[in-house]
Amino acid sequence: MSNAPPVTFRPARANDAEAAIPLILSSGPEAFNYVFANPHQSPVDFLRYAFPSGGGQFGFRNHVVGEIDGQVVAAGAGWTSATNLSFMLAAVGQFLPVFGPLGTAPVIIRGLRTEAVIRPPAAGEFYVGHLGVAPDHRGQGIGEALIAHLLAIGATTGRSRAVLDVSVENPRAQALYTRLGFRVTAERPSSLRRDAGYVPSHRRMERAV
């Protein structure tokens, strides 16, 4: 990263939506499609509502962004089990305006099925997710710096373990996490698939905060 421009991290803001949403989606595009895509709405439609609204797992308050020369080039999030209930309630409140009463129930069902593969944090865990770096800035150490920034936040939460999930189809990301001290503790197979998208099998990785 010594030859790359310096990246500065800060809490995300509502007006980061257009830059941050593609980065968040890049963390698991097929899984986002599996949960949120239907004939009338897309994951982008959902995130364009949820991210600026601020609350929940997908709101800007749960995210940080990395900037180079004022341009957002990275995004990520970190949270704990203390927010599991509030995130669930916020999600339902965000689903309804986007998907409507009839469309919300299928999204909730698919989301709950996905959580059997990509599980929310348990007690004692700081969960790292929604990690994305702009394509033109990959390979410059920004992803490593983003995770280090999130782990520093995790150290303030009193949790002992940082955890994340990585798709079995993304060995490059797993190699990065291994270099950063994460180790695989479980693998969860997935058969979740529909025409719009699918959820790959995932490996849970963890390290001390």
CORJO-V48266 format. One record per residue. RES is the residue in one letter. PSI is psi in whole degrees, 0 to 359 (* if undefined). D_FIRST is the distance of its C-alpha to the first C-alpha in Angstrom with 2 decimals. Layout:
# CORJO-V48266
RES;PSI;D_FIRST
RES;PSI;D_FIRST
This chain:
# CORJO-V48266
M;353;0.00
S;331;3.81
N;358;5.49
A;152;5.15
P;147;8.03
P;141;8.33
V;138;9.78
T;131;13.12
F;146;15.14
R;163;18.92
P;141;22.00
A;156;22.85
R;162;25.90
A;322;28.65
N;6;27.79
D;0;24.33
A;309;26.30
E;326;25.97
A;323;22.17
A;326;21.73
I;313;24.48
P;328;22.99
L;318;19.81
I;316;22.17
L;327;24.31
S;345;21.54
S;343;21.33
G;65;24.78
P;321;26.63
E;320;29.56
A;320;30.22
F;318;30.18
N;320;32.66
Y;315;34.76
V;314;35.24
F;342;35.40
A;137;36.48
N;180;40.17
P;342;42.28
H;338;41.95
Q;158;38.59
S;169;35.02
P;326;32.04
V;318;30.92
D;316;34.33
F;312;34.02
L;331;30.58
R;337;31.70
Y;313;34.39
A;318;32.76
F;307;29.43
P;338;31.11
S;335;33.87
G;320;31.51
G;167;33.01
G;183;32.45
Q;327;29.68
F;0;28.87
G;160;29.34
F;333;26.82
R;342;27.63
N;2;26.16
H;156;22.74
V;157;19.67
V;154;17.57
G;136;14.16
E;145;14.51
I;119;12.90
D;40;15.75
G;359;18.22
Q;130;17.45
V;121;17.13
V;356;14.36
A;154;14.50
A;152;17.44
G;175;18.69
A;157;21.61
G;135;22.99
W;171;26.70
T;175;29.45
S;342;32.94
A;338;34.43
T;1;33.64
N;313;34.97
L;314;38.36
S;324;37.29
F;320;34.70
M;315;37.48
L;320;39.86
A;320;37.38
A;314;36.64
V;318;40.36
G;333;40.71
Q;330;37.97
F;316;39.34
L;313;42.83
P;334;42.22
V;313;40.09
F;348;41.98
G;168;45.37
P;320;47.69
L;326;48.26
G;342;44.69
T;318;43.24
A;313;44.90
P;325;43.35
V;317;39.85
I;315;40.51
I;313;41.85
R;324;38.90
G;318;36.50
L;323;38.43
R;321;38.42
T;326;34.65
E;346;34.38
A;340;36.16
V;316;33.10
I;89;30.30
R;145;31.92
P;162;31.58
P;145;30.55
A;175;33.31
A;138;34.28
G;359;31.77
E;142;28.80
F;116;25.89
Y;133;25.00
V;126;21.56
G;182;21.92
H;36;21.65
L;126;17.92
G;141;16.75
V;138;13.89
A;138;15.16
P;320;15.48
D;349;14.06
H;10;10.66
R;156;10.47
G;14;8.37
Q;8;5.07
G;6;4.89
I;321;7.44
G;318;10.24
E;317;9.34
A;323;9.07
L;314;12.26
I;319;14.05
A;321;13.44
H;316;14.89
L;323;17.75
L;326;18.49
A;322;18.89
I;316;21.37
G;327;23.00
A;339;23.61
T;354;25.85
T;349;28.03
G;4;29.73
R;149;28.85
S;339;28.26
R;138;26.35
A;134;23.46
V;154;24.31
L;166;23.12
D;140;24.57
V;136;23.09
S;142;25.14
V;345;26.40
E;6;25.55
N;67;21.78
P;333;20.89
R;316;17.25
A;319;16.90
Q;322;19.07
A;320;16.99
L;312;13.93
Y;324;16.42
T;318;17.93
R;331;14.82
L;8;14.74
G;3;18.38
F;149;20.34
R;149;23.43
V;128;25.87
T;346;29.06
A;155;30.93
E;129;31.18
R;112;33.17
P;151;34.78
S;137;35.37
S;18;38.11
L;116;37.49
R;139;37.88
R;175;39.59
D;326;39.74
A;334;37.08
G;182;34.41
Y;164;33.91
V;113;32.14
P;162;30.58
S;147;31.06
H;153;28.35
R;132;27.16
R;131;26.90
M;149;24.18
E;162;24.09
R;165;22.87
A;141;24.00
V;*;22.78
